[in-house]
Amino acid sequence: MKIFNLPDLGEGLQEAEIVEWHVKPGDAIAADAPMVSVETEKAIVEVPAPHDGRIEKLFGKPGDLVRVGAPLVGFEGEAPDTGTVVGVLSEVRATPAVRALARNLNVDLATVKPTGPGGVASTEDVKRAARGEPAAGAEEPLRGMRRTMARAMALAHQEVAAVTLVDDADVDHWPQGTPLLARLVRALLAASRAEPGLNAWYDAKAGSRRTLEEVHVGIAVDTPEGLLVPVLRDAHKGFSEEDLRNLIQKARDRSLPPELLRGATITLSNYGAIAGRYASPLVVPPSVAIVGAGRLERRPVVAADGSIAAHRVLPLSLTFDHRAATGGEAGRFLNALIADLRA
């Protein structure tokens, strides 16, 4: 058997999850025809056949994780079969004592859902299976984008010295139908020009900040698979509402090229489109700041003459890494952001 191993899919990724096989054992396949779709931390990728041949063995099933360099497909041929099993094995890990208990209770360990540390079956798991009870709670392993999000958020929480400022922008003068996201990006660009210290990257190891002239805006997008942050590159050179719509749609379709998923110099989260007035969004290194926009709504506002009127008010949150930016820089940035929104 000729073994084809999972190739390096780029971006320094070390594993991928099998989503769907496009072949089965016995199928003849031509070079470059898709064999399998796999999900990485960045996107869903089709892996093509390396050459013409006939499929003899598939290593893994949908849902299995495959390491880069591990066997993926076996082709008919004379190369020896390594017999490597890829992905999540069906065998349940358990101590000898738990295995003995399972035998005594006539429980097949393969049917036991382990809940112990490290995915090891416990005595309670076996007893629960013997009683025919479901496992305590529904477990959903984090895969793909959700796993990436979990890692990024853990790093952000652990590393960043985060501080959040909140304020409001009175936008009652906006014409009806003003595109909120595009207007926010415009204001963010104005604030970055006024106070460039927050459009920056911070190198924690070197203890250095790099302020940037170019502005690549990360746009937080909520998808069923998890949070994705596509990047509106070179936003300072100009952009359109159509550019934003296309970027967001491609994020939801999982059709973004890798270069549009990295390199954000500052991030924008319009969480108010779903719910919430203020928040403390997390800054993901090496970025220094993230701007959050809450729910746009009418609120009582006191005018200069003391009268009270109902105005449309946009709540804003600015979270910044206090290691790289001062409170004064953050305050000036937020003031410039509000000034542009009020203009």
Number of C-alpha atoms within 10 A of each C-alpha: 17 19 23 18 16 19 15 13 15 10 12 8 13 16 22 26 22 23 19 15 17 13 18 14 14 13 12 14 19 14 12 12 16 17 23 20 19 25 20 24 18 20 19 18 18 17 19 15 19 14 13 13 18 18 22 18 19 21 20 20 16 14 16 17 21 24 19 17 13 18 24 25 23 23 25 16 14 8 11 9 14 11 11 11 14 17 22 12 11 9 10 16 19 19 12 9 11 20 20 14 16 21 13 9 14 12 19 14 21 11 12 22 20 22 16 14 8 8 12 15 21 22 18 14 22 28 17 17 21 15 10 9 11 12 16 11 7 7 9 6 8 13 19 20 20 17 16 18 18 15 12 16 16 13 15 18 14 9 15 22 15 19 20 20 17 18 13 16 18 20 18 15 11 14 8 7 6 9 11 16 18 17 13 21 23 19 21 28 24 20 23 26 17 16 21 18 22 28 28 23 22 21 13 14 6 7 9 12 19 17 17 15 14 16 25 23 25 25 26 20 19 17 14 8 14 17 17 22 22 28 27 23 21 14 18 19 8 10 15 10 13 10 14 18 13 12 21 23 14 14 25 19 11 16 13 19 13 12 11 17 19 16 18 25 25 27 28 22 22 21 19 19 14 9 11 14 19 22 21 17 21 25 27 22 20 20 25 29 31 27 28 25 25 22 18 20 15 15 14 12 15 12 9 7 6 8 9 12 12 12 16 18 19 24 22 24 22 26 22 30 27 16 17 23 18 14 14 10 17 24 15 16 24 26 17 21 25 24 15 18 20 14 10
